[in-house]
Amino acid sequence: MALTDFKYKPDGEVVKSFMKDNSFFRGIRGPVGSGKSVACCVEVFRRALQQKPNEKGIRRSRWAIIRNTNPQLRTTTIKTWLDWFPEEEWGKFMWSVPYTHWIKQADLELEVLFLALDRPEDVKKLLSLELTGVWVNEAREISKSIIDATTMRVGRFPSMREGGPSWSGVICDTNAPEEDHWWPIMSGEVPIPDHIHREQARMLVKPDNWKFYIQPEGMVETKFKDGMTDSYKVNPKAENVKNMLPTYYDNLIRGKTKSWIDVYVMNRLGSIQEGKPVYPMFVTETHVATEPIPIAEGVPLYRH
């Protein structure tokens, strides 16, 4: 395939803004099927195309693509990558660890390394790499220490002898994580928990060169007067719907718990509920205060 034959058009304003942003760190959170992983695949390639040629007229880039486990890396991340950059068109994929895809087309040389990093001690796998950029796929499964390590390894290829990278940084995509995850804390969606040590809390303050994007939910819900969910319908503002069957989300939610739907379709922070809830009528939006509740002066307060 010639470079000029490659076609991609993002379907959604949030994903467009994410790709146009030049921030050092960019994260995009969305429901399943929202096109965020494909956008990151294309973003790796797009940034490689934007690299300035060296003295020999070659645009060189080296990226690492990270997933938390080896099985998920092979069956999801690499599969998505090869759907867009198949071997027969873009070059042989090396299936020995570390998985590597060399793309050499015209004046473009792009080396892509695929790594499984699911524990903080796996940071050592990154320490010897000289990279242009990093894409962290499904970042809710990745620790903050690994994210910190990725920021140290980018901006180091090509070397300054070749003019350095035209852009370097870290991009991430994810489904909605839990509220105590580093992502919603750093994005400002939830406050830093009180139990976190002051020194650690400093590492959870968003730097001014980090940006977080939130895609619209896949569906909208209607509720009864008591706050319980009545039904769902496809959100007209959902992204990437042009590339999905009209019945995709409707089929997806059938047989699923509300907590599962909230995370994977409604793009809400939370965890997947297992078993029977103690208080099935509990509704976060109704029963959790959005601001501190003042205590009336002169009235006894009893604590049980």
N, C-alpha and C positions, 0 to 999 in steps of 0.2 A: 504494500500500500504506500502510495506517495503521501508525503506530509500534507500536501494541499487537499488530499481526498478525505482527510479526517473531519468528521462532522459531529458536533455536539451542541445542543441548545438547552440550557437549564430551564426547567418548568417551575417557576416560582420566584417571587421577589426576594425572599430571604436567602435562598441558595445563590441567586445572582449577586447579592450584596456580599455574601461570604466570599465568593470567588474574586470579586473586584477589590476586596480589601487587601492592603499590603502590610497589615500589622504583622509583627514578628510571630505572635501566637494567635491562632484563630481556632475557635471551637464552634461546631454546629450541632445542635440537639434537635431531634425530630422523631416522629413516629416511624414505625416500620413502613417501608415502601415509599418514603418521602424523597428518595434519590440522593441522600446525603453521601453514601459510600461511593456511588458512581461519580458524584461531583468531586470527591477527593481524588479518585483515580485520575480524572481528567485534569484536575488542578496540578497534580504532580507532573503530568505531561506538558501542560500549558506553561508552567514555570520553566521547564527544561527548554521549551521553544523560545522563551524570552531571554535565555542566557546569552550574553554577548560572546561572540566568537573569540578564540584566542589568536595568537599570531599566525597559526596555521589555518585559520578560518573554521575551526571546529568548536561547536557549542557543547561543552562537557558538563554533566551534572551527575551527582550520586545521591540517591535517596534511600532511606530505610523506611519500610512499612511494617508496623508493629501490631500484633494481636496478642491476647493474653495467653493462649495455649496453642500448641502445635496442631491439634486436630481442627480447631476453629480457623487457624491460619490457612490450612490446606483446603478445607471444605467451603469456607465462606470468602475470606479476604482474597486469596489467590484466585479462586474461581471467578470472583467479580472482576479482578484485574485482567485475567485472560479472556473473559467475555469481550472486553474492550480492546485488548491488545494481544490477540491470538498469536501463537508461535509461528504459524505458517505465513503470517503477514509481517510480523514485527521482529522475529528472531527467536532462537532457541531458548527455552526456559530450562535452567539447571535445577533438577529436582534433588540434588544432594544439599545437605545443610552446610552453610546458609543458602536457602533457596535464592537464586539470582536470575534476573532477567536483564539481558543486554539488548538494548535497542540501538541499532545503528542505521540511520536513514539519512541520506544526503549528508548535510554537515552536522547532524545531531548524533551525539553519543550520550546515552542515558543508561546508567547502571542502577538497578533497583534491587535492594536486598530486603528479604522478608524474614522477620525475626519474631519468635515467640518469647515474650517477656511477661511472666505472670507473677513474679515475686520480686521484692525489693533487692534481694541478692543477685538477681539476674542483671542488675545494672552493669555489672562487670563486662557483660557481652557488648555493651556500647562503648566502653572506654577506649578502645583502640580504633574506633571508626572516625574517618574524616568525611563529613557529609555536607551536602548542600541543604537538604531539608529532611524532615521526618513527618510521616503521616501515622497517627495513632488511631487505629480502627477500633470502635467500641471502647471508648476511653473510660467508661464507667467501670470496666474491669481492670483498669491499670492504676497502680498506686502513684501518689504524687511524687515519690522519690524517683520513679522511672521517668516521669514527665520532666522533672528537674534535670535528670541526666541527659535527656534528648536535647535540651536547650544548650548544653555545653558542647555538643558534638556537631551542631549545624554551623554553617557559615565558614566551614573549613575546607570546602572543595567547590570549584577548583582553587588551587593555591593562589596567593597574591602574585606569584611570578607569572601566572596566566591571566591576571586581571581580577581574580576573585569572583565570587558569585554575584550575579546581578540582583538576586533576591535570595534570602535564606530565612528559615524559620521552621515552625512546627504547626501542623494543621491536625485537628482532631474531629472525629464525629462520634456520636453516641446516641443511644436511646436514653430515656429519662433515668437518671440514677436515684439513689436514696438521698434524703435530705442532708445526711451527715457526710456525704461524699465531698471531696475537695472541689468538684465542678460547681455545684450550686452555691457553695460558700464563696468561691472566688468570683463567680459571676454576679454576686450580690443578691441572689434570690433568697438566701437564708443568712442569718447572722452567724458569726463565728461562735461556736459553742463555748460556754463559760468554762468547761472542764479542760479545755485545751491550754497547754502551757504557753506563756507569753512568747517565748522564742519560736515555738511552732506556729503560733497564731500569725506571726509576722510573715511566714511563708504562705499564708492563705489570703493575704491581701492582694488584690488584683493589681499587677503592674500597669502602667499607662500604655504599654505597647501590646497588651492582651485584649482580645475582643471575643465576645461570646454571642452567638446567634441562636434564636429559638424559632423553629418552624411552627406553623399553625398545626393544630390537632387534626387528625385524619377524619374525625367525625365530630358532630355536635350532639349533645344529649338534651332531651326534654325531661323535666322532672314533675313528679306529683307535688302537691302542696306540702307534704311532710318531708320533702327533700329527697325521697327515693327516686331512682332513675326510672323513667317510663319507657323511653325508646331512644334509639340512635339513628342519625341520618348522616350521609356524607357531607362533610364540610365543604362548601363552595370555594373556600379559600385554601383548601389543602393543596400541597405542592406535589408535583410529579404525577398527578392524576391522568394526564394525557398518555402516560406510559404504562397505565394499569387498566385492568378490566373494570368496567363500571361497578361490578359486584364484588370487587376485591375486599374492601373493608367490611361490607355486609356479611360476606362469607367468613371473614377472619374472626369476627367477634362471637360467632355462634359457639356455644359450649364453653365459653371462657368466663372466668370470674371477673367481678368488677375491678378488682385490684390489677388484674392482668390487662384489662382493657385500658385502665387509667394510665398505665406505664407505656404500653406498646402502641396504643392508638390515640389516646388523648394527650400524650406527651406530658404527663404530670409526674412530678417527683414522687417517689414512693417505692415500695417493695411489693413483690408478688405475695399475696396472702395465701398461706397454706392452712388447710383445716377449717374448722368452724369458728367464726369470730365470737368473742365473748359478748360483745355488744353489737349485734347486727344492724341496729338503727343508727349507729354512729356515722356522722357525716362531717368530714373535716371542715368544709366551708361553713357549716352551721355551728358546730360545737367547739371550734378552736378560735380564740380571739385574735383579731388581726392587729391589735395594739394593746399595750398594758392596761389592765383593769384597775382603776383607782380604788383605794380603800377608804371608806367613809370614816371621817374622824368622829371619835366619841362612841363608836359602835364596837362592841366586843367581837373579836375574831377568834373562832375556835378551830383548832387544827387536829385532825384525827389521824 
